[in-house]
Amino acid sequence: MNIDLHSHFFPIEAFQSASKFRDKAPTADLAGGRLTIKSGGGVRANLTAAMYDGAVRLGELDRMQIDLQALSPSPIMLFYWDDPAAAGYFSRLQNEAIRAVAGKYPERFVGFGSVPLQDVGEAIAVADHAKRIGLKGLEIGTAVGDKQLDDPVFEPFFEAAQALDLLLFVHPTEDGIDMDDPVNAMLGNVVQFPYRTTLMIERLILKGLFEKYQNLRLCLSHGGGLLAFNIWRLDHAYGVRAELRKHIDKKPSEYLARFYYDTIVHSAAALAYLVRTVGADRVVIGTDYPMAMGDFDPVARIAQLAITADERRAILEGNASRALGIAIRRIGEG
């Protein structure tokens, strides 16, 4: 079984039926079979039916050789820009819609939800609801506006996520990126996304978050950003700067095995380095479907790696099933 932990889904019907906060609801315009969706977090256009229709997406899964896929919100649908009441309401609507798709096709999909992290109390309540309805994880941004995730205000959320045993899928948002200039917009994805992931996870390591929450599970998008390549520089800094040793008593590189990393690095050589650095037991398939910066043939890229059959099987299915806390189930099995 091949399990994809990084994809995005647009449950447009969830917001069309919103009974509250109508003036803040994301808008969806469908014309000529193509969807444009707008929210306070950005715009996604030219979306085909597989991006918002679970039945249609099944064919795309088969084409990509994906047996089971985690459906996550788009980063523009995390609602960090709204007031907490509206963000909590829209998060619940979206989470329920994603769970409905996963429930309709349980052999092919699992669901990840979103939480309004701008209000930690509401985020915990929504996370608890997500767990109760059967979601397997939560997508969170690498920051909430100008507030970094190592801010102590977020610690109760991390404690709750650990207690609920929900995987946290971490994905950058595009706030602050100049989306009006096509080059800057693209470089925002190419450069700033991996940078934001790297800054976030290195700050969390140095602040001792993973000492405090030993069972917290994170999956880092886009191969973990630059972490696997920058970690040795961080180790060096840790050795020469006492302030970096305030919260942890081991090198930052010793925390690499605490996280999962998707395969979206767009190079067999880069993927081989990632696997060698973090371990074959920490890498999972990612497609980023349906985004243009995705990798829609990840199984072929994994096949290029000079690794053992057991390591390949771990990357294709074993690591993801462990991250999700599910047993591996073959299509057609009861």
N, C-alpha and C positions, 0 to 999 in steps of 0.2 A: 504493500500500500504506500502511495506517495502522498504526503501530507503537506499542504501549503499553509503557513501561518501568517502570510502577509498578502492580503487582498483588501479591496474596498468595495462597498456596496451602498447604493443610494435607495433607501426604502421610501420612495416619493409619496406613497399613499399615506404614510404616517403623518405627514405634515399637511396634506390636503384635508385631512379630517380633524385637524386641530380645533378644539372648541374654546381654547383660551390663548391669549397672547397672539392673536391673529396678525397684528401689525408687526410682530417680530419673527413670524414663522418664515423659514426658508421658502423660496418660491421655485416652482418647477414648471418650465415651459417645454412642451413636447410638440415638435413640428417636424413633419417628414420622417418620423421614426427616430429623430435625434432629440436628446434631452439636454436642456440647459438648466442648471440648478444654481441658485444664488443664495448666499447667506452672509451674515456679518463677517464671516471668516474668509470669503472669497467666492470665486465663480468657477464652475466646471461646465464646459460646453462640449457639444458634439458627442454626447454619450449615447452609445447604442443600447439596444434592449437588454443585452447581457449584463449591463451595468446596473440595472434596476429590476430585472425579472429573473427570479431564481430558476425557473424552468428553462429559459433560454440559456442561462449561464452553464447549465449542465453540459451542453455541447462544447463550450469553451474548455471546461475541465477535461473532457475527453481528449480534446486536441492538444492540451498541454501535458497530458499524461498525469493529471492530478486526480487522485481518488477522493480525498477529503480536503476541504478548504475552510479556513477560518474567515468568516465575513466580518470585516471591521467597518466602522464609519469612515468616511473621508475626513482628513484633517480639517476641512472647512466646515465640518459638522460636529465639532466638539463643544461649541456654544460658550467658550470662555469669555466672549465679548458681551454676552447678555447679562441682565441682572439674574441673581441666583434662582429666583422663583421661575422665571421663564426658562432658564437653562436646565433646571431640574425637570421641568415639565417636558421640554423637547427631548431631553436625554431619555426619559422613560418611554416616550412615544417611539423613539428610534430603536431603543433596546428591545421593546416588545415586538416591533416589526421585524427586526433581524432575527429574533428568536422564533418568530412565526415561520420564516423561510427555512431556518435550520430544522424546525420541528416538522415541516412538510417534507423535507428531504434529509432525514437524519443520517443516511448512509453517505451523504456527499458534503454536508455543511455542518460546522459548529459556529456559534455566534460569539462575537466580542461586542461589548457595549461601550458607552461613554459615560463620564461623570462630570459634573460642573465643579471643577477644581478651584474656581475662584471663591467658592464657599465650601470649606472642608466638611462642615457638618452636613450640608446637603449632599456633597459628594459621597459621604459614607452611607447616607440613607439610600441614595440611588444605587450604590455598589451592592448594598444588602438586597435591594429589589432585584438587581441583575442576577445575583446568585440564586435567589429564590425562583426566578423564572427559567433558570437553566443555562444561562450564559457561562462560558468557560474562561472568559478573560475580559479585560478592560483596555481600551486604547487610551493612552494619555499623551499629551504633548511633552516636549522637552523643557518647556517653561510655561508659565501662565502669565501672559503679558510680560511685564518687566520682572516678575518674581521667579527666581530660579527654584528648582525642585529641592535643593538642599536647605531652603528656608525652613526653620523649625515648625512653621505653621502647618506644613504638610505631613509632619510625622504621624499625627493621629490617622491620617488616611493610609499611610503605608502600614501602620499597625493593623488597621481594619482589613486591608487587602490581604495581608499575611494570614490573619485569622479566618478570612473567608476562603482562603486557598484559591484565589483568582490570579491567573497570569496577567502581568502588566505588559502590554505591547506598547513600546515607546516609539512615537513617531513625531518628527518636527512639524510645527505649523509654519505658515508662510507669512505671519504678521511681521511687519517691518521690512519686508522685501518689496522693492519697487516693481510692481506687476505691470505698470504701464509701459515700461521699456522691455521689449522682447528679449534682448540679450541679458539684461539684469534679472529678469524673471527666470530665465533658464539657468543662469549662474546661481540664482537663489537655491534652486534644486540641486544643482551639481556641486556647489561649494558650501553654501550655508547650511543645507540640511545635514550633511555629515559633520560639519563643524559643530552645529548645535547639539547633535547627539553626543559627540566627543566631550564637549565642555560639560554637558549635563552629567554624564556618567563618571567622569573624572572628579567632578566636584562631590558627587555622592560618595565615591570611594574615599576621598580624602576626609570627608566629614564623618566617616565611620558609620554610615547608614547600614552597611551590610554586616557590621559587627552587632549593631543593635537589633536588626531584623534578620536573623540567620536563615529563615525559611522564606523570605521574600523572593519571588520569581519574576525576572524581567526578561523580555525578548527585545533585543535592540534591532531596529530596522536598518536597512541598507548596509548590512554587514557590520553593524556596530559603528558606523561612521568611520572615523580615522583611528579608533581606539587601538586596534591590533598593531597599527603602524607607529602610533605615537607613545605607546605604553612604556617603551624603553627610555624615551626621553623623560617621561614622568618618573620612572624608577630612579633615574640619575638625579633629578631634582629632589626626590624624596631623600636621597642619600646625603645631599649637600645642604638642605634647608630644614632646620629643626622644626619650623612651624608646620611643615607638611607631615610631621610625625606626631602631631598633637593628639589625633584621634585614632590612629591605627599604628600597630607595632609590627607590621609586615609590609613588604614592598607592594605597591599597587598592582604589579603584574600577577601577584598571587590571588587577586580577585577575579581574574579573567574567567576562571572556571565557575563563577557564580551566575553567569548570564548565558542566554541563548542569543545567537546571531543568525540573521537570515542570510541567504546566499546571494543577495542582489548586489554584486560588486562588478558585474559586466566584464569579467575576465577570468578565464580558467586559471591563469597564473596568480591573480589576486586571490581567487577562491582557495587555491592550493596553499597560499601563504596563510590565509585566515584559518584554515583547518589545522595547519601545522602549528600555528601560534596558540589558538584557543582550545584545540583538541577536537577530534572528530565527534566527540560526544556532546558538543555544545552548538553545533551548526544545524540549522533547519532550512527546509525549502522556503523560499519567498518568491512570489511572482510580481507583487505590486499591481496585479491585475485590477482595474483596466487602464492604469495610468501609462502614459507614453514612455516614462522612464523605467518601466518594469522590465522584467526578464520572463518572457513567455515560453521559454524552452529550458527551464532549469534542470530538468532530468538529464538532458543531453550534456549540459555543462558538468554536472556531477559525474557523469560517466567518463569524462576526460581525466578525472583525478587519479593519480597513482596511489590508491589506497586499497586496503583489504576489503573483501566482500562484507565483512561484519561492519567495518567503518562506513561503507557506502549505505548499508541497510540502516544504520543509525541515523545518517543524515536524511535519508529518504523518508523514514517513518518512526524509528525508535525514539529519537530525541524529542520530536514534536508530540508524540503520544505521552511521553513523560511530562513535558511542559504543560500539556493540557490536562493531565491526570485522567487519561482515558485508556482503555484497553484497545489494542489494535483489532479492528474488525474489518473483515474483507467484504467487499461489495457483494450483496446477495445473501450474506449470513444473517441469521435471525438475531 
